[in-house]
Structures are given as C-alpha cells and as structure tokens.
Amino acid sequence: MVHHRSFEGSPLVLVEDTKDWFAQDVFGNVWYFGEDTIELPGGSTEGSWEAGVEDADAGFIMLADPQVGDRYYQEFARNVAEDQAKVLSRDDSVTVQGVTYNDVLLTQETSRLDPRVVEYKYYAPLVGFILGVMVKGGDERTELVSIGTCSE
C-alpha cells in the first residue's frame, strides 16, 4: 500500500488523502488494484475503486520492461477510473527536491473521463514516482518530497 497526501496553499492545507494498493508479479510488472481516496474538506470519495468490485479491473502502474510506445491501462473502473499511460522515454534525467535521478521513465497519462487533461509522469529506478507535470488542461505539478515507511 502507498499512502499519499496532497497539500495546497500557504500555510499548507491537506486537500486529498489517498491509499493505493499495488502488487508485483513474478515477471516484475507492478499492478494497480485500487485506491481509497477522500477529498477535503468536502469528503468526496469520487475516484475510489477496487479491482474485482463492480466489474473494476486492475491495471499496470509499471511494466517490467517498458518500451517507448507501449500503451496500457493503469486502472479500469468504468466511468470512475480509466487512466491510461503511454511510454515516451526510458532515459530522462530529472532533478526533484535537489536530487537528480537518471534513467527515469517518462509516461504520458490520459483518461477518457477527462480528455482535456494530459499529464507527464516521471518514475525513477528503485524509487518509483518522482514528478508529475500537467502539460494540457491545467498547471498542476506534483513532486515526491519524502520516502518513508507506512505503519498501516
């Protein structure tokens, strides 16, 4: 499980609290089995889903051997969560929070549910997600700020 929280403003205010479920298969693919998300302060759980519930299917969050041009569903719960990724690069270098990561995987992520939005996401070897940048449909930027252990 990965627990991530999103903050906005100054002072920082928690606006989203999410728990994601992942598992790695024997081939090295990382599967995405769902998320339990809550938006604050309203309490909306829109976007929450779980593989196997109401015909939702797990997707890949990371392929074992991604190749430029590969396309895949990351999540599929019809009309709830339909994110897709396309591999754009496997060898980017990115600096986040003063740390430079090499051999970074770059994906372009889209969803049929909001076709106006396109996001680039960067994944570092042995770390995972480090950066997300909306390139169409917004100006949101998401950065990894720390790596810790989950007590839940």
Backbone bond lengths (Angstrom), bond angles and torsions (degrees), N, CA, C in turn:
res aa  C-N    CA-C-N  psi(-1)  N-CA   C-N-CA  omega(-1)  CA-C   N-CA-C  phi
1 M - - - 1.440 - - 1.527 108.93 -
2 V 1.304 115.52 141.49 1.458 122.23 173.71 1.521 107.14 -117.89
3 H 1.312 116.20 128.23 1.459 122.31 178.53 1.525 107.27 -108.11
4 H 1.323 116.16 118.17 1.464 117.50 176.88 1.514 110.37 -129.90
5 R 1.314 113.26 147.30 1.459 121.25 -178.78 1.516 108.87 -127.37
6 S 1.337 116.18 141.76 1.464 122.12 179.00 1.521 109.04 -112.41
7 F 1.325 114.40 134.84 1.461 121.44 -178.63 1.518 109.01 -122.90
8 E 1.342 115.67 151.21 1.462 121.74 176.16 1.517 108.92 -140.44
9 G 1.337 114.11 160.55 1.453 120.67 171.46 1.508 115.10 84.46
10 S 1.325 113.26 -177.68 1.459 122.02 177.35 1.522 107.14 -143.57
11 P 1.309 119.19 110.52 1.464 125.96 3.65 1.536 110.65 -69.37
12 L 1.334 115.19 158.99 1.459 120.80 -178.67 1.526 111.12 -62.40
13 V 1.339 114.83 134.76 1.453 122.05 179.08 1.528 107.95 -125.82
14 L 1.326 117.26 132.64 1.459 122.20 177.87 1.522 109.37 -65.89
15 V 1.358 117.09 124.78 1.459 121.14 -179.43 1.527 112.59 -117.47
16 E 1.346 117.49 -15.59 1.459 120.53 177.73 1.524 109.08 -154.49
17 D 1.324 115.17 137.71 1.461 121.62 178.85 1.526 107.24 -130.67
18 T 1.337 116.57 116.95 1.463 121.02 -171.58 1.520 111.68 -132.22
19 K 1.324 115.26 141.35 1.461 122.74 171.46 1.519 107.11 -119.21
20 D 1.337 116.04 124.43 1.464 122.97 -179.96 1.519 109.19 -111.74
21 W 1.349 116.17 146.05 1.466 121.14 179.63 1.521 109.93 -113.03
22 F 1.329 115.86 125.10 1.460 123.14 -178.95 1.523 110.11 -128.32
23 A 1.320 115.82 156.89 1.468 121.29 172.94 1.525 107.56 -152.64
24 Q 1.328 115.11 147.84 1.460 120.40 179.24 1.520 109.17 -106.56
25 D 1.343 116.65 133.98 1.467 119.96 178.79 1.535 110.27 -88.03
26 V 1.321 116.15 176.61 1.466 121.00 -176.09 1.530 112.72 -66.92
27 F 1.326 118.06 -15.62 1.456 122.00 179.00 1.527 112.23 -90.66
28 G 1.344 116.88 -10.58 1.457 121.51 179.66 1.512 115.19 101.67
29 N 1.341 118.06 -3.59 1.467 120.52 175.71 1.521 109.24 -69.93
30 V 1.328 116.47 141.13 1.460 120.82 175.77 1.526 107.98 -104.49
31 W 1.323 114.85 119.61 1.460 122.95 -177.56 1.522 109.92 -94.73
32 Y 1.330 114.61 148.78 1.460 122.33 178.22 1.527 107.07 -112.42
33 F 1.332 116.38 117.43 1.459 121.83 -173.22 1.522 114.60 -104.51
34 G 1.316 117.68 -1.25 1.455 118.41 175.77 1.508 112.72 144.04
35 E 1.328 113.16 175.20 1.460 119.51 178.16 1.520 109.75 -148.16
36 D 1.305 112.87 145.95 1.460 122.37 174.31 1.518 104.98 -115.67
37 T 1.338 115.84 106.74 1.459 119.65 -173.58 1.520 110.87 -124.37
38 I 1.311 114.92 147.05 1.463 120.75 175.70 1.522 108.31 -137.65
39 E 1.328 115.44 129.65 1.458 121.32 176.85 1.515 108.45 -94.69
40 L 1.310 115.63 137.78 1.462 121.18 -177.06 1.523 109.14 -115.84
41 P 1.310 119.28 149.58 1.464 126.21 6.74 1.518 114.12 -87.79
42 G 1.342 118.72 -5.71 1.464 121.72 -173.07 1.509 116.49 -68.04
43 G 1.323 117.93 -29.27 1.454 120.57 178.86 1.515 115.16 89.83
44 S 1.351 117.64 11.85 1.463 120.08 179.09 1.521 110.49 -64.82
45 T 1.329 115.76 138.36 1.467 121.30 175.79 1.529 110.45 -110.50
46 E 1.333 116.69 18.45 1.459 121.69 178.95 1.527 109.75 -55.86
47 G 1.311 116.54 133.73 1.456 121.67 -178.50 1.515 113.61 98.45
48 S 1.338 116.98 -10.27 1.466 119.50 176.96 1.523 109.26 -72.87
49 W 1.334 116.31 142.88 1.456 121.02 179.87 1.522 108.79 -162.09
50 E 1.325 115.58 162.74 1.458 121.44 178.62 1.521 108.91 -145.78
51 A 1.334 116.18 126.74 1.456 120.99 178.99 1.521 110.03 -54.95
52 G 1.339 115.34 135.08 1.455 120.63 179.36 1.519 113.96 90.49
53 V 1.326 117.04 -9.22 1.462 121.29 179.44 1.528 108.26 -106.96
54 E 1.332 116.28 128.86 1.463 122.73 -179.96 1.533 111.47 51.68
55 D 1.320 115.91 44.54 1.466 124.01 174.76 1.528 114.35 66.33
56 A 1.324 118.41 19.02 1.467 121.50 176.94 1.530 109.43 -77.56
57 D 1.330 115.22 144.91 1.465 121.73 179.86 1.516 110.96 -117.87
58 A 1.326 115.64 144.17 1.459 120.67 172.82 1.519 108.73 -67.09
59 G 1.305 115.64 155.77 1.459 121.44 176.02 1.511 109.38 -132.88
60 F 1.311 116.11 -178.65 1.466 121.00 177.53 1.520 109.60 -94.45
61 I 1.300 116.44 132.62 1.456 119.01 170.00 1.521 109.16 -96.28
62 M 1.353 115.42 -24.80 1.457 120.44 178.86 1.523 109.53 -154.06
63 L 1.320 115.96 124.82 1.456 120.31 175.78 1.529 109.96 -79.59
64 A 1.319 116.55 150.23 1.463 121.15 -179.09 1.529 111.33 -63.83
65 D 1.312 116.86 -38.14 1.459 121.26 -178.07 1.526 108.98 -137.71
66 P 1.344 116.47 70.85 1.462 119.16 -175.70 1.518 111.88 -66.14
67 Q 1.315 115.02 139.41 1.464 121.82 177.76 1.526 108.83 -120.40
68 V 1.322 116.14 144.38 1.462 120.50 178.04 1.527 108.52 -53.75
69 G 1.325 115.33 129.61 1.463 121.73 -179.14 1.523 114.00 100.17
70 D 1.350 117.79 -18.06 1.473 120.01 177.40 1.528 109.78 -58.56
71 R 1.336 115.43 140.32 1.470 122.34 176.57 1.520 108.13 -128.38
72 Y 1.350 116.59 143.43 1.457 119.66 -179.15 1.526 110.12 -162.20
73 Y 1.335 114.40 154.65 1.460 120.15 172.01 1.519 108.50 -78.52
74 Q 1.329 115.35 135.73 1.454 120.33 174.37 1.530 110.27 -92.38
75 E 1.301 114.77 -29.05 1.460 120.90 179.45 1.515 107.32 -156.01
76 F 1.333 115.78 148.04 1.451 117.16 177.36 1.519 110.71 -147.84
77 A 1.313 114.36 99.65 1.455 123.68 170.67 1.529 104.00 -130.83
78 R 1.325 116.90 103.21 1.463 121.44 -170.92 1.527 111.93 -48.37
79 N 1.350 113.49 129.12 1.461 123.94 178.64 1.525 114.29 63.56
80 V 1.334 116.96 11.66 1.471 121.71 176.98 1.525 109.91 -122.53
81 A 1.325 116.01 -52.76 1.463 121.79 -176.52 1.527 108.10 -148.54
82 E 1.328 116.60 112.49 1.465 120.99 -176.85 1.529 110.88 -137.43
83 D 1.317 116.80 46.01 1.456 120.51 -178.16 1.526 111.37 -73.42
84 Q 1.332 114.22 140.58 1.464 122.11 177.99 1.525 108.75 -128.03
85 A 1.327 115.84 152.40 1.460 120.80 178.29 1.522 110.30 -127.96
86 K 1.312 114.74 151.88 1.463 122.70 172.71 1.528 106.48 -131.69
87 V 1.325 117.09 130.33 1.459 121.43 179.62 1.526 109.06 -77.07
88 L 1.342 115.69 122.59 1.466 121.29 179.70 1.522 112.49 -101.41
89 S 1.335 117.64 -33.80 1.460 120.99 -176.39 1.523 109.25 -158.78
90 R 1.330 115.34 154.75 1.470 121.16 177.25 1.522 112.48 -120.74
91 D 1.327 117.37 1.63 1.463 118.40 -172.10 1.525 114.19 -135.26
92 D 1.331 117.84 32.64 1.459 120.78 176.91 1.526 110.58 -73.98
93 S 1.330 115.38 158.83 1.462 122.49 169.10 1.518 106.73 -118.66
94 V 1.329 116.64 131.65 1.456 121.56 -175.37 1.521 108.94 -137.89
95 T 1.340 116.21 138.12 1.458 121.16 175.59 1.515 108.58 -108.66
96 V 1.324 116.10 124.83 1.460 123.28 179.58 1.526 107.44 -132.44
97 Q 1.322 116.34 127.08 1.462 122.01 178.79 1.533 111.59 53.30
98 G 1.341 116.29 38.00 1.456 121.52 177.08 1.517 115.46 80.65
99 V 1.330 117.91 0.76 1.457 122.03 179.09 1.523 108.57 -108.29
100 T 1.332 116.60 128.57 1.457 120.70 177.87 1.520 109.71 -96.47
101 Y 1.324 115.24 128.17 1.457 123.06 179.21 1.526 108.06 -110.86
102 N 1.324 116.82 136.66 1.457 122.58 178.78 1.521 110.05 -112.64
103 D 1.339 115.63 165.73 1.467 121.96 -178.56 1.522 111.59 53.83
104 V 1.317 115.50 40.89 1.465 122.86 -177.02 1.531 109.68 -81.14
105 L 1.326 115.12 136.48 1.463 122.35 175.17 1.521 108.51 -84.54
106 L 1.329 116.66 131.42 1.458 122.75 176.96 1.518 108.84 -113.74
107 T 1.333 116.22 124.89 1.453 120.86 175.30 1.529 109.98 -120.00
108 Q 1.324 114.54 152.80 1.460 121.91 172.00 1.514 106.24 -105.11
109 E 1.325 116.46 123.45 1.452 119.86 -176.56 1.514 111.21 -115.06
110 T 1.342 113.98 135.58 1.455 122.16 -178.34 1.527 108.94 -139.54
111 S 1.325 115.21 169.95 1.460 120.79 175.72 1.519 109.25 -146.49
112 R 1.318 115.81 137.39 1.463 120.67 174.93 1.530 110.08 -60.75
113 L 1.327 116.79 -26.38 1.457 120.71 -177.04 1.527 112.66 -73.24
114 D 1.325 117.18 -21.79 1.465 121.38 177.25 1.529 108.69 -146.26
115 P 1.341 116.88 74.69 1.466 120.65 -173.88 1.525 114.30 -66.54
116 R 1.319 117.49 -10.38 1.469 120.37 179.37 1.523 112.35 -79.10
117 V 1.336 117.62 -10.67 1.460 121.51 -175.47 1.526 110.36 -107.68
118 V 1.335 115.42 132.35 1.460 122.83 174.00 1.523 106.73 -131.37
119 E 1.334 115.69 129.77 1.465 120.50 -179.46 1.518 109.70 -126.37
120 Y 1.319 115.47 137.54 1.460 120.94 170.95 1.524 107.33 -95.39
121 K 1.333 116.03 133.03 1.460 120.48 176.76 1.519 109.15 -124.56
122 Y 1.308 114.11 140.67 1.460 122.49 -176.43 1.528 108.92 -116.36
123 Y 1.339 115.46 132.27 1.460 122.38 -178.04 1.529 108.90 -125.62
124 A 1.334 117.05 125.60 1.460 121.80 -179.17 1.528 110.51 -97.13
125 P 1.345 116.38 143.89 1.469 119.48 176.85 1.524 111.20 -57.77
126 L 1.314 116.18 138.26 1.467 125.11 177.86 1.525 113.74 65.99
127 V 1.337 117.42 5.05 1.463 121.07 178.71 1.517 110.10 -122.45
128 G 1.332 116.84 -52.75 1.456 121.61 -175.01 1.514 109.93 105.54
129 F 1.317 116.31 -146.83 1.465 122.23 -176.68 1.526 110.58 -59.99
130 I 1.356 115.41 130.78 1.463 119.36 176.45 1.528 112.83 -125.75
131 L 1.349 117.19 -24.47 1.457 119.00 -174.86 1.522 110.57 -157.49
132 G 1.324 115.73 139.83 1.459 122.37 172.72 1.518 108.84 -132.32
133 V 1.339 116.93 132.56 1.455 121.85 -178.61 1.524 108.68 -133.78
134 M 1.333 116.55 120.59 1.463 119.71 174.86 1.521 108.12 -73.34
135 V 1.323 115.47 125.59 1.463 120.11 179.99 1.528 111.39 -107.43
136 K 1.331 116.37 -8.03 1.459 121.45 176.96 1.529 107.61 -154.14
137 G 1.329 116.05 134.16 1.454 120.00 175.02 1.516 115.15 88.59
138 G 1.313 117.27 11.25 1.461 120.80 178.93 1.514 110.68 166.60
139 D 1.321 115.65 -178.46 1.464 119.78 -179.65 1.534 111.15 -130.73
140 E 1.315 116.30 23.09 1.458 121.33 -177.88 1.526 110.87 -68.85
141 R 1.318 115.50 142.01 1.464 123.18 176.13 1.522 106.64 -134.17
142 T 1.323 115.95 128.23 1.457 122.01 -178.73 1.516 108.04 -121.19
143 E 1.352 116.44 127.85 1.459 120.83 -179.30 1.515 111.38 -125.64
144 L 1.322 115.77 144.26 1.444 121.18 169.79 1.521 108.20 -65.91
145 V 1.326 117.23 128.96 1.462 119.37 178.97 1.532 111.92 -113.20
146 S 1.325 117.50 -21.33 1.456 118.76 177.54 1.513 109.46 -162.76
147 I 1.319 114.97 158.51 1.452 122.80 175.36 1.512 106.23 -122.33
148 G 1.311 116.60 125.47 1.456 119.93 -179.63 1.499 110.76 -142.30
149 T 1.307 115.52 -170.70 1.459 120.81 176.77 1.502 108.55 -104.95
150 C 1.297 115.09 153.18 1.459 121.95 179.79 1.513 108.42 -101.06
151 S 1.301 116.75 130.33 1.465 120.14 -178.70 1.522 112.17 -93.55
152 E 1.333 116.85 0.73 1.468 119.40 -179.11 1.496 111.13 -101.86
